[in-house]
Amino acid sequence: MRKYLLFSAIMVAAVVYLSACSQASGTQAAPPPPSLPVLPISNSAATTYLEYSANIEGKTNVEIRPQVSGYLDKIFVEEGAYVTAGQPLFKINDRPYDEQVNNAQANVLAAKANMEKAAIEVNRLTPLVENKVISDVQLKAAQAAYDAAKAQVAQAQAAGSNAGINLGYTLLKAPVSGFIGRIPFKVGALVGKGEAQPLTVLSDVKEVYAYFGMSESDFLKFTSQYPGKTINEKIKALPPVELQLADKSIYSAKGKIELMEGQFDRNIGAIVFRATFPNTEGLLRSGITGRVRIPQGSNGLIPVPQTSTFDIQDKIFVYSVGDSNKVTSKMLHIVSKTTNYYLVDKGVQPGEKIVFAGMDRLQDGAVIQPQVLSADSVLKTLPL
């Protein structure tokens, strides 16, 4: 009997304990809402850029080609070297052309001797004709021979001059100052006018041209956006442009758009513009690529940090903080963007607060504990 009473008491105690635990778990307090940074947004003036792929060329690109044929005797420069106008570049073997000059000079001397002989004959016959000793027919024949000899002198002198020019062509000099390109020929190579490749290309890169194409739609926007009655006036109204290099860095000097082709290129579906950039330090070389960036002012748009957004099916959203600190997802209409911000005109309003970070833990209707950030502090870490 005692054992039965003891067992009953234990069971009652167990039931009471389990009941108490159940009540305790049912009344456990809910976790507090997450504390997340919140950013007030407002209208702000920002600079955006229209970017176009560009090819860089030197202001002057001169192909150095031989004007005479022969074996390449000397190369005075190295690839990539900077040369000044008039500096020797290549030397073609000049012995055949030197002999041509000597031969032409000898021909000139012989022609002059024949001319002097003809002049002597004219002088001898002249008094005889005047005294009517002989017929004037002989004098006329002698005069014709003199004229022919005189023409032969001029012809020989022209041949000599041409031989001298060819001799001068054996030494090739830099027509402009600039940088030497690749040299595909070596000493001893036979070169001449018929070669497909030039000896080298000399690039004057004190200034460079950045050529870029603008599509038809962009061109129409350009013509409507900038003041001026003519295209040239509109080009003059363009602000200085930037050049972004292949490593994403911005070239230190700004350029100016100066020229546009007269018609669209059907092959690329664009019209080609040219921007000129100074290159006093020689950093830019012909053949490199980059992106021309045309600045545009954007007033009245709302900058939204790209880090505060998330995308669903190629659409960009933010979480807006409303009454009772509940968040609601809103889709943005993006007009343009800078390096760190989307510029929007629809989706959010000035004065609205958005979740700055931690969106991956949220869903519509969630309650947060906002930690309001200052716009100035954000701009220090994410410049506009």
Rosetta blueprint (number, residue, H / E / L):
1 M L
2 R H
3 K H
4 Y H
5 L H
6 L H
7 F H
8 S H
9 A H
10 I H
11 M H
12 V H
13 A H
14 A H
15 V H
16 V H
17 Y H
18 L H
19 S H
20 A H
21 C H
22 S H
23 Q H
24 A H
25 S H
26 G H
27 T L
28 Q L
29 A L
30 A L
31 P L
32 P L
33 P L
34 P L
35 S E
36 L E
37 P E
38 V E
39 L E
40 P E
41 I L
42 S L
43 N L
44 S L
45 A L
46 A E
47 T E
48 T E
49 Y E
50 L E
51 E E
52 Y E
53 S E
54 A E
55 N E
56 I E
57 E E
58 G E
59 K E
60 T E
61 N E
62 V E
63 E E
64 I E
65 R L
66 P L
67 Q L
68 V L
69 S L
70 G E
71 Y E
72 L E
73 D E
74 K E
75 I E
76 F L
77 V L
78 E L
79 E L
80 G L
81 A L
82 Y E
83 V E
84 T L
85 A L
86 G L
87 Q L
88 P E
89 L E
90 F E
91 K E
92 I E
93 N L
94 D L
95 R H
96 P H
97 Y H
98 D H
99 E H
100 Q H
101 V H
102 N H
103 N H
104 A H
105 Q H
106 A H
107 N H
108 V H
109 L H
110 A H
111 A H
112 K H
113 A H
114 N H
115 M H
116 E H
117 K H
118 A H
119 A H
120 I H
121 E H
122 V H
123 N H
124 R H
125 L H
126 T H
127 P H
128 L H
129 V H
130 E H
131 N L
132 K L
133 V L
134 I L
135 S L
136 D H
137 V H
138 Q H
139 L H
140 K H
141 A H
142 A H
143 Q H
144 A H
145 A H
146 Y H
147 D H
148 A H
149 A H
150 K H
151 A H
152 Q H
153 V H
154 A H
155 Q H
156 A H
157 Q H
158 A H
159 A H
160 G H
161 S H
162 N H
163 A H
164 G H
165 I H
166 N H
167 L H
168 G H
169 Y H
170 T L
171 L E
172 L E
173 K E
174 A L
175 P L
176 V L
177 S L
178 G E
179 F E
180 I E
181 G L
182 R L
183 I L
184 P L
185 F L
186 K L
187 V L
188 G L
189 A L
190 L E
191 V E
192 G L
193 K L
194 G L
195 E L
196 A L
197 Q L
198 P L
199 L L
200 T E
201 V E
202 L E
203 S E
204 D E
205 V E
206 K E
207 E E
208 V E
209 Y E
210 A E
211 Y E
212 F E
213 G E
214 M E
215 S E
216 E H
217 S H
218 D H
219 F H
220 L H
221 K H
222 F H
223 T H
224 S H
225 Q H
226 Y L
227 P L
228 G L
229 K L
230 T L
231 I H
232 N H
233 E H
234 K H
235 I H
236 K H
237 A L
238 L L
239 P L
240 P L
241 V E
242 E E
243 L E
244 Q E
245 L L
246 A L
247 D L
248 K L
249 S L
250 I E
251 Y L
252 S L
253 A L
254 K L
255 G E
256 K E
257 I E
258 E E
259 L E
260 M E
261 E L
262 G L
263 Q L
264 F L
265 D E
266 R L
267 N L
268 I L
269 G L
270 A E
271 I E
272 V E
273 F E
274 R E
275 A E
276 T E
277 F E
278 P E
279 N L
280 T L
281 E L
282 G L
283 L L
284 L L
285 R L
286 S L
287 G L
288 I L
289 T E
290 G E
291 R E
292 V E
293 R E
294 I E
295 P E
296 Q E
297 G E
298 S E
299 N L
300 G L
301 L L
302 I E
303 P E
304 V E
305 P E
306 Q H
307 T H
308 S H
309 T L
310 F E
311 D E
312 I E
313 Q L
314 D L
315 K E
316 I E
317 F E
318 V E
319 Y E
320 S E
321 V E
322 G L
323 D H
324 S H
325 N H
326 K E
327 V E
328 T E
329 S E
330 K E
331 M E
332 L L
333 H E
334 I E
335 V E
336 S E
337 K E
338 T L
339 T L
340 N L
341 Y E
342 Y E
343 L E
344 V E
345 D E
346 K E
347 G L
348 V L
349 Q L
350 P L
351 G L
352 E L
353 K E
354 I E
355 V E
356 F L
357 A L
358 G L
359 M H
360 D H
361 R H
362 L L
363 Q L
364 D L
365 G L
366 A L
367 V E
368 I L
369 Q E
370 P E
371 Q E
372 V E
373 L L
374 S L
375 A H
376 D H
377 S H
378 V H
379 L H
380 K H
381 T H
382 L L
383 P L
384 L L
